[in-house]
């Protein structure tokens, strides 16, 4: 009879691990349990094998383990009941995993993520930082004496369990593998979530023998078939037998290379390189297959193929979409790539970060060159869709018929020149990810109705097709045009505008945040490997320049200076130097229109400036009046807070625009720095006039 010693932290876990082992090996193993938290170990352990919970436990007990006694480390997992408890938690929640140590907590987090739960943010915790769990949702593993008393919610998912790989390895190490092979391991452990080890890891990391491999193949959910160097089948599990339709009585003489020519075993054996993620049609099954060579001590022993039915591979489908559409549809940029510390850009980034947490449609507006796509990519990369595609289409760069086929795809033969087999549209290819519609204001009216239907129904139909395809796509649209004005003129569908204008993000122009120019220049210099310096005259010219092209224009100038290879840049070296029409200050046409010589009354001027946002302008004007009565100067943040209290959704960027409009109309004055804004006599007169009209 073999003896196994279990070394871990607490008695409860030791009892559970021992019960698992005894369930398989019955009376053939004696299990002794040592828990270092309850009773320190101070004498040598006598056992045929020592099962150690983790490296930390080993370091604390290695003095009591004889050098000639073999040890094994545990590989843990969780129960299916615990898994489903986690699965039912609200999406996008921050959840803390409380375990004996931070490393053990991280191990459990890895298992949860590997099992496909990606809609939660899981954070590790241990008894040492239990005081940080106040008002948090906490997951514990089984009974614990260290519970956060002031936690918001405590969810017990049951004690961690030994993974099947640990049980199987233990049996082979003790030469009790015949007991495993005589049991239905899969049914015995049907309530356990197995750790997601790849077969290559099993063969290499765990030194799996052929006997162990056969046992493990019976519990792997994917289909697996292994062959020797001559192509003869050496191992196969039930799932592979079902897919490949190989009868058990034919296995001894079955040559997989001849029988299964669609599987590139010969290529793998000849080139000694794996073939990854093939999509094959085998006996009516759509199968995703990878073939790996088997090496030991540098010698080739054969190969094995892992196969999964395509219908079971939903979580991997985005990888295949990536291959279909190429490498260009990944978001490269994050919020850290948006350079600037000004108040305007900081607030814009903060708002965009909040929008990233949502799944709603975003409409990004701003002048050309301000970085609208940069913000769109950053939003995607900070959303729950970050692992999927970020697909971009410029709605103004393609003719109408081509834009329609790109967005919605087409079936074979739907028009002259259509690709054989058809082509998926960008909506399909962005499934589970983000579709970025750049220059949405340029989309033809005839296409806008079809886009609206796709957004409403979450379904698309290819050109020439007759079936609806379900899509799960987040939309981000961008434009430098005034869509509200286009709606008023009938140039843009009003219903589509309101579908897109859910979360509105206005990107500030470079002229409104000129204090960021030195920082942006330094960042661009690094990108272009430049080393020039600016003298005072050059910097002064850059700060006074009218940046109609925004950051894109500045980027061009930096690239120009880097290519000139000038060490110290003077104002005369700048490409716009002496260009009077661009360098001179531009008259504010709207300010000129609403000056004293204007034929419009103040109220008419306000209505024309505000358009459909007149109510918002009047609300801000009333807040300024309130500040005037209380002898206060109001900043944008104060007005924003009043909007929130009044259940109005007006962003700080929109408030800034409103204040500028009010100043142009002579109804408010924006003071420099942090002086805030004040209402003028004209503004008070307009409010009195509005009260009289009621």
C-alpha positions as CSV (number, residue, x, y, z in Angstrom):
1,X,0.0,0.0,0.0
2,X,1.3,3.4,-1.0
3,X,1.5,6.4,1.3
4,X,0.9,10.0,0.1
5,X,1.5,13.1,2.3
6,X,-0.5,16.2,1.5
7,X,1.2,19.5,2.5
8,X,-1.0,22.6,2.4
9,X,-2.2,25.6,4.4
10,X,-5.5,24.6,6.0
11,X,-7.1,21.3,7.2
12,X,-10.3,21.8,5.2
13,X,-8.5,21.8,1.8
14,X,-6.4,18.8,2.9
15,X,-9.6,16.9,3.6
16,X,-11.0,17.7,0.2
17,X,-7.9,16.7,-1.7
18,X,-7.6,13.5,0.3
19,X,-11.2,12.6,-0.5
20,X,-10.5,13.1,-4.2
21,X,-7.5,10.8,-4.1
22,X,-9.2,8.1,-2.1
23,X,-12.2,8.2,-4.5
24,X,-10.0,7.0,-7.3
25,X,-7.4,4.8,-5.5
26,X,-9.7,3.4,-2.7
27,X,-7.7,1.2,-0.3
28,X,-4.5,1.3,-2.3
29,X,-3.3,4.6,-0.9
30,X,-3.0,6.0,2.6
31,X,-3.2,9.7,2.8
32,X,-1.6,11.7,5.5
33,X,-2.5,15.4,5.9
34,X,-0.3,18.2,7.1
35,X,-1.6,21.8,7.4
36,X,1.1,24.3,8.2
37,X,-1.4,27.0,9.4
38,X,-2.9,24.8,12.1
39,X,0.2,22.9,13.2
40,X,3.8,23.7,12.1
41,X,5.7,20.7,10.7
42,X,8.7,19.8,12.8
43,X,9.6,16.2,12.0
44,X,10.6,14.3,8.8
45,X,7.8,13.1,6.5
46,X,7.7,9.4,5.7
47,X,5.8,8.8,2.4
48,X,6.1,7.4,-1.0
49,X,5.2,10.7,-2.5
50,X,4.6,14.2,-1.1
51,X,1.9,16.3,-2.7
52,X,2.6,20.0,-2.1
53,X,0.0,22.8,-2.5
54,X,2.5,25.4,-4.0
55,X,6.0,26.7,-3.9
56,X,5.4,28.7,-0.8
57,X,4.3,25.7,1.2
58,X,7.4,23.8,-0.2
59,X,9.8,26.5,1.0
60,X,8.3,26.4,4.5
61,X,8.4,22.6,4.8
62,X,11.3,21.4,2.6
63,X,13.5,20.8,5.6
64,X,11.1,18.0,6.6
65,X,11.0,16.3,3.2
66,X,13.8,13.7,2.7
67,X,15.8,14.3,-0.4
68,X,15.0,10.8,-1.8
69,X,11.3,11.3,-1.5
70,X,9.6,12.4,-4.7
71,X,7.4,15.5,-4.6
72,X,4.5,16.8,-6.8
73,X,2.9,20.2,-6.9
74,X,-0.9,20.5,-7.0
75,X,-2.7,21.8,-10.0
76,X,-6.0,23.2,-8.8
77,X,-9.4,24.0,-10.4
78,X,-13.0,24.8,-9.3
79,X,-16.3,22.9,-9.3
80,X,-18.9,23.5,-12.0
81,X,-21.3,24.7,-9.3
82,X,-18.8,27.4,-8.3
83,X,-18.2,28.2,-12.0
84,X,-21.9,28.9,-12.6
85,X,-22.1,31.1,-9.5
86,X,-19.4,33.3,-11.1
87,X,-21.1,33.1,-14.5
88,X,-24.3,34.6,-13.0
89,X,-22.5,37.7,-11.6
90,X,-23.4,41.1,-13.2
91,X,-21.3,41.8,-16.2
92,X,-18.4,44.3,-16.0
93,X,-18.2,44.0,-12.2
94,X,-15.0,44.3,-10.2
95,X,-14.8,41.0,-8.2
96,X,-12.1,40.1,-5.6
97,X,-10.9,36.5,-5.3
98,X,-9.8,35.8,-1.6
99,X,-7.4,32.9,-1.2
100,X,-4.6,31.8,1.1
101,X,-2.0,33.8,-0.8
102,X,-1.9,36.3,-3.7
103,X,-0.3,33.6,-6.0
104,X,-3.1,31.1,-5.2
105,X,-5.7,33.8,-5.9
106,X,-4.0,34.6,-9.2
107,X,-4.1,30.9,-10.1
108,X,-7.8,30.7,-9.6
109,X,-8.3,33.9,-11.6
110,X,-6.4,32.3,-14.5
111,X,-8.6,29.2,-14.4
112,X,-11.8,31.4,-14.4
113,X,-10.5,33.4,-17.4
114,X,-9.4,30.3,-19.3
115,X,-12.9,28.9,-18.9
116,X,-14.3,31.8,-20.9
117,X,-15.6,34.2,-18.3
118,X,-14.2,37.5,-19.7
119,X,-16.9,39.9,-18.7
120,X,-15.7,40.4,-15.2
121,X,-12.6,42.2,-13.8
122,X,-11.1,39.7,-11.3
123,X,-8.7,41.0,-8.7
124,X,-6.5,38.9,-6.4
125,X,-6.6,39.2,-2.6
126,X,-5.4,37.4,0.4
127,X,-5.7,37.7,4.2
128,X,-2.9,40.2,4.4
129,X,-4.9,42.9,2.6
130,X,-8.4,41.9,3.7
131,X,-8.9,45.4,5.1
132,X,-9.0,46.7,1.4
133,X,-12.2,44.7,0.7
134,X,-14.6,47.1,2.3
135,X,-17.8,47.5,0.2
136,X,-16.4,45.1,-2.4
137,X,-17.9,41.9,-3.9
138,X,-15.7,39.0,-2.7
139,X,-15.4,35.4,-3.8
140,X,-14.1,32.9,-1.2
141,X,-13.2,29.3,-1.7
142,X,-14.9,27.2,0.9
143,X,-15.0,27.8,4.6
144,X,-12.7,30.5,5.9
145,X,-12.0,32.1,9.3
146,X,-10.7,35.2,7.6
147,X,-13.8,36.9,6.2
148,X,-14.1,40.6,5.3
149,X,-16.8,41.7,7.7
150,X,-17.6,44.9,5.8
151,X,-17.7,43.5,2.3
152,X,-20.6,44.4,0.0
153,X,-21.2,40.7,-0.8
154,X,-19.5,37.4,-0.1
155,X,-19.9,34.5,-2.6
156,X,-18.7,31.1,-1.6
157,X,-17.9,29.0,-4.7
158,X,-16.7,26.0,-2.7
159,X,-13.2,24.8,-2.0
160,X,-10.7,24.5,-4.8
161,X,-10.2,20.9,-6.1
162,X,-7.3,18.9,-7.5
163,X,-7.3,19.0,-11.2
164,X,-7.5,15.7,-13.1
165,X,-3.9,16.1,-14.4
166,X,-2.8,15.9,-10.7
167,X,-4.8,12.7,-10.0
168,X,-3.6,11.0,-13.2
169,X,0.1,12.0,-12.7
170,X,-0.1,10.8,-9.1
171,X,-1.3,7.4,-10.2
172,X,1.5,6.9,-12.7
173,X,4.1,8.1,-10.3
174,X,3.0,5.5,-7.8
175,X,2.6,2.8,-10.5
176,X,-1.1,2.6,-9.8
177,X,-2.1,3.6,-13.3
178,X,-4.1,0.3,-13.8
179,X,-6.5,1.6,-11.2
180,X,-7.1,4.8,-13.2
181,X,-7.5,2.9,-16.5
182,X,-10.1,0.7,-14.9
183,X,-12.2,3.6,-13.8
184,X,-14.4,6.0,-15.8
185,X,-12.4,9.1,-14.8
186,X,-14.5,11.5,-16.8
187,X,-17.8,10.5,-15.0
188,X,-16.1,10.5,-11.6
189,X,-14.9,14.1,-12.2
190,X,-17.9,15.4,-14.2
191,X,-18.5,18.1,-11.7
192,X,-15.0,19.5,-12.0
193,X,-13.9,22.3,-14.4
194,X,-10.6,20.9,-15.8
195,X,-7.6,23.2,-16.1
196,X,-7.1,24.3,-19.7
197,X,-3.7,22.7,-20.5
198,X,-2.9,22.3,-24.1
199,X,-1.8,18.8,-25.3
200,X,1.7,20.2,-26.0
201,X,2.0,21.3,-22.4
202,X,0.9,17.9,-21.2
203,X,3.5,16.1,-23.4
204,X,6.3,18.5,-22.4
205,X,5.7,20.1,-19.1
206,X,4.4,17.1,-17.3
207,X,6.5,14.4,-19.0
208,X,3.5,12.4,-20.0
209,X,4.0,8.7,-20.9
210,X,2.0,6.9,-23.5
211,X,-0.2,5.3,-20.8
212,X,-0.9,8.6,-19.2
213,X,-1.7,10.1,-22.6
214,X,-4.3,7.5,-23.3
215,X,-6.0,8.2,-19.9
216,X,-5.9,11.9,-20.4
217,X,-7.2,11.7,-24.0
218,X,-10.4,10.2,-22.5
219,X,-11.1,13.3,-20.5
220,X,-10.1,16.0,-23.1
221,X,-13.2,17.6,-24.6
222,X,-11.6,18.1,-28.1
223,X,-11.0,15.3,-30.5
224,X,-7.4,14.0,-30.5
225,X,-5.7,11.5,-32.7
226,X,-2.0,10.5,-32.4
227,X,0.1,8.7,-35.0
228,X,3.6,7.2,-34.9
229,X,6.4,8.0,-37.3
230,X,4.9,5.5,-39.9
231,X,1.5,7.0,-39.7
232,X,-0.1,4.2,-37.7
233,X,-2.7,5.4,-35.2
234,X,-1.2,5.1,-31.7
235,X,-4.0,6.8,-29.7
236,X,-7.4,8.3,-30.4
237,X,-10.3,9.4,-28.2
238,X,-14.0,9.0,-28.6
239,X,-14.6,12.6,-29.9
240,X,-12.0,12.1,-32.7
241,X,-13.4,8.7,-33.5
242,X,-16.8,10.2,-33.9
243,X,-15.6,13.0,-36.2
244,X,-13.3,10.8,-38.3
245,X,-15.7,7.8,-38.3
246,X,-13.0,5.3,-37.4
247,X,-14.2,2.0,-36.0
248,X,-12.3,0.6,-33.0
249,X,-11.6,-2.7,-34.6
250,X,-9.7,-1.1,-37.4
251,X,-7.4,0.9,-35.2
252,X,-4.5,-1.6,-35.0
253,X,-3.9,-1.5,-38.8
254,X,-5.2,2.0,-39.5
255,X,-2.7,4.2,-41.4
256,X,-4.0,7.8,-40.8
257,X,-1.9,9.2,-43.6
258,X,-3.7,7.1,-46.2
259,X,-7.1,7.0,-44.6
260,X,-7.3,10.7,-43.8
261,X,-5.5,12.6,-46.7
262,X,-7.2,15.9,-45.8
263,X,-5.2,16.0,-42.5
264,X,-1.7,17.1,-43.4
265,X,0.1,14.5,-41.2
266,X,2.7,13.9,-44.0
267,X,3.6,17.6,-44.2
268,X,4.0,17.9,-40.4
269,X,6.3,14.7,-40.2
270,X,8.4,15.8,-43.2
271,X,8.8,19.5,-42.3
272,X,8.8,18.8,-38.5
273,X,6.7,21.9,-38.0
274,X,3.2,22.3,-36.7
275,X,0.2,23.3,-38.8
276,X,-2.2,25.5,-36.9
277,X,-5.9,26.3,-37.1
278,X,-7.0,24.6,-40.3
279,X,-10.7,24.8,-41.2
280,X,-11.6,21.5,-42.8
281,X,-14.8,19.7,-43.8
282,X,-14.6,16.1,-42.6
283,X,-17.6,13.7,-42.8
284,X,-20.1,16.6,-42.8
285,X,-18.4,18.3,-39.8
286,X,-16.8,21.8,-40.0
287,X,-13.7,21.1,-38.0
288,X,-10.9,23.4,-36.7
289,X,-7.8,21.4,-36.6
290,X,-4.1,21.8,-35.4
291,X,-1.4,19.2,-36.0
292,X,1.7,19.1,-33.9
293,X,4.9,16.9,-34.2
294,X,5.9,14.9,-31.2
295,X,9.5,15.2,-30.2
296,X,11.4,13.6,-27.3
297,X,15.1,14.3,-26.7
298,X,15.2,15.9,-30.2
299,X,13.9,12.8,-31.9
300,X,10.7,12.7,-33.9
301,X,8.2,10.1,-32.6
302,X,5.1,11.0,-34.5
303,X,2.4,13.6,-34.5
304,X,-1.0,14.3,-33.1
305,X,-4.0,16.3,-34.3
306,X,-6.4,18.3,-32.1
307,X,-9.8,18.9,-33.6
308,X,-12.9,20.9,-32.5
309,X,-16.2,21.2,-34.2
310,X,-16.6,24.8,-35.5
311,X,-20.0,25.1,-33.8
312,X,-18.3,24.5,-30.5
313,X,-15.6,27.1,-31.1
314,X,-17.5,30.4,-30.8
315,X,-14.9,31.9,-28.5
316,X,-12.2,31.4,-31.1
317,X,-14.2,32.7,-34.1
318,X,-12.7,36.2,-33.9
319,X,-9.2,34.7,-34.7
320,X,-10.5,33.3,-37.9
321,X,-12.2,36.6,-38.7
322,X,-8.7,38.2,-38.3
323,X,-7.3,35.9,-41.0
324,X,-10.2,36.5,-43.3
325,X,-9.8,40.3,-43.3
326,X,-6.1,40.5,-42.8
327,X,-3.8,42.2,-40.3
328,X,-4.9,45.7,-40.7
329,X,-8.0,45.6,-38.5
330,X,-6.6,45.9,-35.1
331,X,-6.7,48.9,-32.8
332,X,-3.1,50.0,-32.2
333,X,-3.6,53.0,-30.0
334,X,-4.6,53.5,-26.4
335,X,-5.3,56.5,-24.2
336,X,-1.6,56.7,-23.3
337,X,-1.0,57.6,-27.0
338,X,-3.1,60.7,-26.7
339,X,-0.6,63.4,-25.7
340,X,-1.5,66.4,-23.7
341,X,-2.1,67.7,-20.2
342,X,-4.4,70.7,-20.9
343,X,-7.8,70.9,-19.2
344,X,-9.6,70.3,-22.5
345,X,-7.8,67.1,-23.6
346,X,-7.8,65.7,-20.1
347,X,-11.5,66.1,-19.7
348,X,-12.1,64.7,-23.1
349,X,-10.0,61.6,-22.3
350,X,-11.8,61.1,-19.0
351,X,-15.1,61.2,-20.7
352,X,-13.9,58.8,-23.4
353,X,-12.7,56.4,-20.7
354,X,-16.1,56.3,-19.2
355,X,-17.7,55.7,-22.6
356,X,-15.3,52.7,-23.1
357,X,-17.1,50.9,-20.2
358,X,-20.4,51.2,-22.1
359,X,-21.6,49.2,-25.1
360,X,-23.6,52.1,-26.5
361,X,-22.9,53.8,-29.9
362,X,-20.4,56.7,-29.8
363,X,-20.5,59.7,-32.1
364,X,-17.1,61.5,-32.2
365,X,-17.1,65.0,-33.6
366,X,-14.3,67.5,-34.1
367,X,-12.3,69.3,-36.8
368,X,-10.2,67.4,-39.3
369,X,-6.9,66.3,-37.8
370,X,-7.9,66.4,-34.1
371,X,-7.5,62.6,-33.7
372,X,-11.0,61.2,-33.9
373,X,-9.8,57.7,-35.0
374,X,-7.2,57.8,-32.2
375,X,-9.9,58.2,-29.6
376,X,-12.0,55.5,-31.3
377,X,-9.2,53.0,-31.1
378,X,-8.5,53.9,-27.5
379,X,-12.2,53.4,-26.6
380,X,-12.2,50.0,-28.3
381,X,-9.0,48.9,-26.6
382,X,-10.4,49.8,-23.2
383,X,-13.8,48.0,-23.8
384,X,-14.9,44.4,-23.2
385,X,-14.5,44.0,-27.0
386,X,-10.8,44.7,-27.0
387,X,-9.9,41.1,-27.9
388,X,-12.0,41.3,-31.1
389,X,-11.8,43.2,-34.4
390,X,-11.6,47.0,-34.8
391,X,-12.8,47.4,-38.4
392,X,-12.6,50.8,-40.1
393,X,-14.4,52.1,-43.1
394,X,-14.2,55.7,-44.5
395,X,-17.8,56.5,-45.7
396,X,-16.6,59.3,-47.8
397,X,-13.8,57.5,-49.7
398,X,-15.8,55.0,-51.7
399,X,-18.6,55.3,-54.3
400,X,-22.1,54.4,-53.1
401,X,-22.3,50.9,-54.7
402,X,-18.8,49.9,-53.5
403,X,-19.5,51.3,-50.0
404,X,-22.7,49.2,-49.8
405,X,-21.0,45.9,-50.8
406,X,-18.1,46.6,-48.3
407,X,-20.5,47.2,-45.4
408,X,-22.9,44.4,-46.0
409,X,-21.0,41.9,-48.2
410,X,-22.3,40.1,-51.2
411,X,-23.1,36.6,-52.5
412,X,-21.5,34.9,-55.4
413,X,-22.9,36.1,-58.7
414,X,-24.7,39.1,-57.2
415,X,-23.1,41.5,-59.7
416,X,-20.5,41.5,-62.5
417,X,-17.1,41.1,-61.0
418,X,-18.3,39.6,-57.7
419,X,-15.7,37.3,-56.1
420,X,-16.3,33.6,-56.4
421,X,-17.9,32.4,-53.2
422,X,-19.0,35.9,-52.2
423,X,-17.6,38.1,-49.6
424,X,-18.5,38.9,-46.0
425,X,-19.3,42.5,-45.2
426,X,-17.5,44.6,-42.6
427,X,-20.5,44.2,-40.3
428,X,-19.9,40.5,-40.3
429,X,-16.2,40.8,-39.9
430,X,-16.6,43.1,-36.9
431,X,-18.8,40.6,-35.1
432,X,-18.2,40.8,-31.3
433,X,-15.9,43.8,-32.0
434,X,-16.2,47.4,-33.1
435,X,-17.1,49.0,-36.4
436,X,-15.7,52.5,-36.9
437,X,-17.6,54.5,-39.4
438,X,-15.3,57.4,-40.3
439,X,-16.7,60.5,-42.0
440,X,-20.3,59.3,-41.5
441,X,-21.6,62.6,-42.7
442,X,-20.5,61.8,-46.2
443,X,-22.6,58.6,-46.4
444,X,-25.2,58.8,-49.2
445,X,-28.8,59.2,-48.1
446,X,-29.9,56.1,-49.9
447,X,-27.5,54.0,-47.8
448,X,-28.4,55.6,-44.5
449,X,-31.7,53.8,-44.4
450,X,-30.0,50.4,-44.8
451,X,-27.5,51.3,-42.1
452,X,-30.3,52.4,-39.8
453,X,-32.0,49.0,-40.2
454,X,-28.8,47.1,-39.5
455,X,-28.3,49.1,-36.3
456,X,-31.9,48.6,-35.2
457,X,-32.3,44.9,-36.0
458,X,-28.7,43.8,-35.3
459,X,-28.9,41.9,-38.6
460,X,-27.6,42.3,-42.1
461,X,-28.3,40.7,-45.4
462,X,-25.6,40.4,-48.1
463,X,-26.2,41.8,-51.6
464,X,-27.9,39.2,-53.6
465,X,-28.5,37.1,-50.5
466,X,-31.8,35.8,-49.0
467,X,-30.8,35.2,-45.3
468,X,-30.4,37.5,-42.4
469,X,-27.1,37.3,-40.5
470,X,-27.1,38.1,-36.8
471,X,-24.4,40.6,-35.8
472,X,-23.1,41.8,-32.4
473,X,-21.2,45.0,-33.2
474,X,-20.5,48.2,-31.3
475,X,-20.6,51.2,-33.5
476,X,-18.4,54.3,-33.3
477,X,-19.0,57.0,-35.9
478,X,-17.0,60.1,-36.5
479,X,-17.5,63.3,-38.5
480,X,-16.1,66.8,-38.8
481,X,-19.5,68.0,-40.1
482,X,-22.4,69.5,-38.2
483,X,-24.9,66.6,-38.4
484,X,-27.6,68.6,-36.7
485,X,-27.4,71.2,-39.4
486,X,-27.4,68.5,-42.1
487,X,-30.6,67.0,-40.6
488,X,-32.2,70.4,-40.7
489,X,-31.3,70.7,-44.4
490,X,-32.5,67.2,-45.2
491,X,-29.0,66.0,-46.0
492,X,-28.8,63.4,-43.2
493,X,-31.6,61.2,-41.8
494,X,-32.9,62.4,-38.5
495,X,-33.7,58.9,-37.2
496,X,-30.2,57.7,-38.0
497,X,-28.7,60.8,-36.3
498,X,-30.5,60.0,-33.1
499,X,-29.4,56.3,-33.4
500,X,-25.8,57.4,-33.6
501,X,-25.8,60.4,-31.2
502,X,-26.1,58.3,-28.0
503,X,-22.7,59.1,-26.5
504,X,-21.3,62.3,-28.0
505,X,-17.6,63.0,-27.7
506,X,-16.3,66.4,-29.0
507,X,-12.5,66.4,-29.6
508,X,-11.0,69.8,-28.9
509,X,-9.1,71.6,-31.6
510,X,-5.3,72.2,-31.2
511,X,-6.1,76.0,-31.2
512,X,-8.1,75.4,-28.0
513,X,-5.2,73.6,-26.2
514,X,-2.1,75.3,-27.5
515,X,-0.3,74.6,-24.2
516,X,-0.1,71.0,-25.3
517,X,2.0,71.8,-28.4
518,X,5.5,71.4,-26.8
519,X,4.4,68.0,-25.4
520,X,3.1,66.9,-28.8
521,X,6.2,68.0,-30.5
522,X,8.4,66.0,-28.1
523,X,6.3,62.9,-28.7
524,X,6.4,63.3,-32.5
525,X,10.2,63.8,-32.4
526,X,10.6,60.4,-30.8
527,X,8.3,58.8,-33.3
528,X,10.4,60.3,-36.2
529,X,13.7,59.8,-34.4
530,X,14.3,63.5,-34.5
531,X,16.7,65.5,-32.2
532,X,16.2,69.1,-33.1
533,X,15.5,71.9,-30.6
534,X,13.3,74.9,-30.9
535,X,14.6,78.4,-30.1
536,X,12.3,80.9,-28.5
537,X,11.3,82.6,-31.8
538,X,10.3,79.2,-33.3
539,X,8.3,78.1,-30.3
540,X,6.6,81.5,-30.1
541,X,5.6,81.2,-33.8
542,X,4.2,77.7,-33.3
543,X,2.2,78.9,-30.3
544,X,0.8,81.9,-32.3
545,X,0.0,79.8,-35.4
546,X,-3.6,79.2,-36.5
547,X,-3.7,75.4,-36.4
548,X,-6.5,74.8,-39.0
549,X,-5.1,71.3,-39.7
550,X,-4.8,70.6,-35.9
551,X,-2.5,67.8,-34.7
552,X,-2.2,66.3,-38.2
553,X,-0.8,69.7,-39.4
554,X,1.7,69.8,-36.5
555,X,2.8,66.2,-37.3
556,X,3.6,67.2,-40.9
557,X,5.7,70.1,-39.7
558,X,7.6,68.0,-37.2
559,X,8.3,65.4,-40.0
560,X,9.4,68.3,-42.2
561,X,11.9,69.6,-39.6
562,X,13.3,66.1,-38.9
563,X,14.0,65.6,-42.6
564,X,15.7,69.0,-42.8
565,X,18.2,67.7,-40.3
566,X,18.5,71.1,-38.5
567,X,19.9,71.0,-34.9
568,X,18.4,74.3,-33.7
569,X,15.2,75.4,-35.4
570,X,14.5,79.1,-35.9
571,X,11.1,80.7,-36.8
572,X,12.4,81.2,-40.3
573,X,12.9,77.4,-40.7
574,X,9.2,76.7,-40.1
575,X,7.3,75.9,-43.3
576,X,4.5,78.4,-42.6
577,X,6.9,81.3,-41.8
578,X,6.0,84.5,-43.7
579,X,2.8,83.0,-45.0
580,X,0.5,86.0,-44.1
581,X,-2.9,84.6,-45.0
582,X,-2.3,81.6,-42.7
583,X,-0.2,83.3,-40.0
584,X,-2.4,86.4,-39.6
585,X,-5.3,86.2,-37.1
586,X,-8.6,85.3,-38.7
587,X,-11.7,87.4,-38.1
588,X,-14.4,85.6,-36.2
589,X,-17.3,85.8,-38.7
590,X,-19.9,84.8,-36.2
591,X,-18.6,87.4,-33.7
592,X,-18.7,90.0,-36.5
593,X,-22.3,89.0,-37.4
594,X,-23.5,89.5,-33.8
595,X,-21.7,92.7,-33.2
596,X,-23.4,96.1,-32.6
597,X,-23.9,96.6,-36.3
598,X,-25.9,93.4,-36.7
599,X,-29.5,93.5,-37.8
600,X,-30.4,90.6,-35.6
601,X,-31.9,91.2,-32.1
602,X,-30.0,89.5,-29.2
603,X,-32.7,86.8,-28.9
604,X,-32.7,86.2,-32.6
605,X,-28.9,86.0,-32.6
606,X,-29.1,83.4,-29.7
607,X,-31.6,81.3,-31.6
608,X,-29.5,81.2,-34.7
609,X,-26.3,80.4,-32.8
610,X,-27.9,77.7,-30.7
611,X,-30.0,76.0,-33.3
612,X,-31.7,72.9,-31.8
613,X,-29.8,73.3,-28.6
614,X,-31.5,76.5,-27.6
615,X,-32.9,75.0,-24.4
616,X,-29.3,74.0,-23.3
617,X,-28.1,77.6,-24.1
618,X,-30.9,79.1,-22.0
619,X,-30.2,76.7,-19.1
620,X,-26.5,77.7,-19.0
621,X,-27.5,81.4,-19.3
622,X,-29.8,81.0,-16.3
623,X,-27.0,79.4,-14.3
624,X,-24.9,82.4,-15.0
625,X,-27.7,84.6,-13.9
626,X,-28.0,82.6,-10.7
627,X,-24.2,83.1,-10.1
628,X,-24.6,86.8,-10.8
629,X,-27.3,87.1,-8.1
630,X,-25.1,85.2,-5.7
631,X,-22.0,87.2,-6.6
632,X,-20.2,84.1,-8.0
633,X,-18.3,83.4,-11.2
634,X,-19.2,79.9,-12.5
635,X,-16.8,77.5,-14.2
636,X,-17.7,74.7,-16.6
637,X,-17.5,72.1,-13.9
638,X,-20.0,74.0,-11.7
639,X,-22.4,74.3,-14.6
640,X,-21.9,70.6,-15.4
641,X,-22.8,69.6,-11.8
642,X,-26.0,71.7,-12.1
643,X,-26.9,69.9,-15.3
644,X,-26.5,66.6,-13.5
645,X,-28.7,67.7,-10.7
646,X,-31.3,68.8,-13.2
647,X,-31.1,65.4,-15.1
648,X,-29.7,67.1,-18.2
649,X,-27.0,65.4,-20.3
650,X,-24.7,68.3,-21.4
651,X,-21.0,67.4,-21.4
652,X,-18.4,69.9,-20.2
653,X,-17.2,70.2,-23.8
654,X,-20.7,71.2,-24.9
655,X,-20.9,73.7,-22.1
656,X,-17.7,75.2,-23.3
657,X,-19.2,75.6,-26.8
658,X,-22.4,77.1,-25.4
659,X,-20.4,79.6,-23.3
660,X,-18.4,80.6,-26.4
661,X,-21.7,81.1,-28.4
662,X,-23.1,83.2,-25.5
663,X,-19.9,85.3,-25.5
664,X,-20.2,85.8,-29.3
665,X,-23.8,86.9,-28.8
666,X,-22.6,89.4,-26.2
667,X,-24.6,87.6,-23.4
668,X,-21.7,86.3,-21.4
669,X,-18.0,87.0,-20.8
670,X,-15.4,84.2,-20.4
671,X,-12.7,85.3,-18.0
672,X,-9.1,84.1,-18.4
673,X,-7.6,81.2,-16.6
674,X,-9.8,79.8,-13.9
675,X,-11.8,83.1,-13.6
676,X,-15.0,81.4,-14.8
677,X,-17.8,83.1,-16.8
678,X,-20.2,85.9,-16.0
679,X,-23.5,87.0,-17.5
680,X,-23.6,90.4,-19.2
681,X,-26.4,93.1,-19.3
682,X,-27.4,91.8,-22.7
683,X,-27.7,88.3,-21.2
684,X,-29.9,89.5,-18.4
685,X,-32.1,91.4,-20.9
686,X,-32.6,88.3,-23.0
687,X,-33.7,86.3,-19.9
688,X,-36.1,89.0,-18.9
689,X,-37.5,89.0,-22.4
690,X,-38.0,85.2,-22.3
691,X,-39.9,85.5,-19.0
692,X,-42.2,88.2,-20.5
693,X,-42.9,85.9,-23.5
694,X,-44.1,83.2,-21.2
